[in-house]
């Protein structure tokens, strides 16, 4: 299977800005993908429990897969993300041991609803551990949110690439001012659909993707 470096990627932007299109483009480039679909928006092979998800991974272990993990409405989203993260550490243990070299990518939708800036105890912060250590297990993360300022810092502080699509809320623009600088932040409310500020390796580039 084609290997993609297990990066941690942030995709931020208001609704209707083109960020979902970019997410789908990135998913298409990867062979083994799990989407934590808290918004119930993704088509595909949907499972509703962690047990069913692990069984689906087991059945598809040596082939490409794209699985949609969609817990029921009312689920404790933060705790379930913790449980999912810890399960992925176990799944990818062969990668860390050098016995298996296929990475896996976890897509987390609307992160402000399942991994916000609140402090959390270790028994609820498996995702924070994944953001810090997941690369050693071949686990990449694509985190998506309309409200970057409300997303937990363990994710924001560990990303290697950030896509900033149009934003309007002052607190979110302030986050980009701190990370990108004043000139970039000033452009955020005026970006066209599909246009973003892209940060990688300390360099910022204004990019237009097909929306």
Secondary structure, 3 states (H helix, E strand, C coil): CCCCCCCEEEEECCCCCCHHHHHHHHHHCCCEEEEECCCCCCCCEEECCHHHHHHHHHHCCCCCEEEEECCCCCCCHHHHHHHHHHHHHHHCHHHHCCCCCCCEEEEECCHHHCCECCCCCHHHCHHHHHHHHHHHHCEEEEEEECCHHHECHHHHCCCCEEEECCCCCHHHHHHHHHHHCHHHHHHHHHCCCCEEEEEECCEEEEEECCC
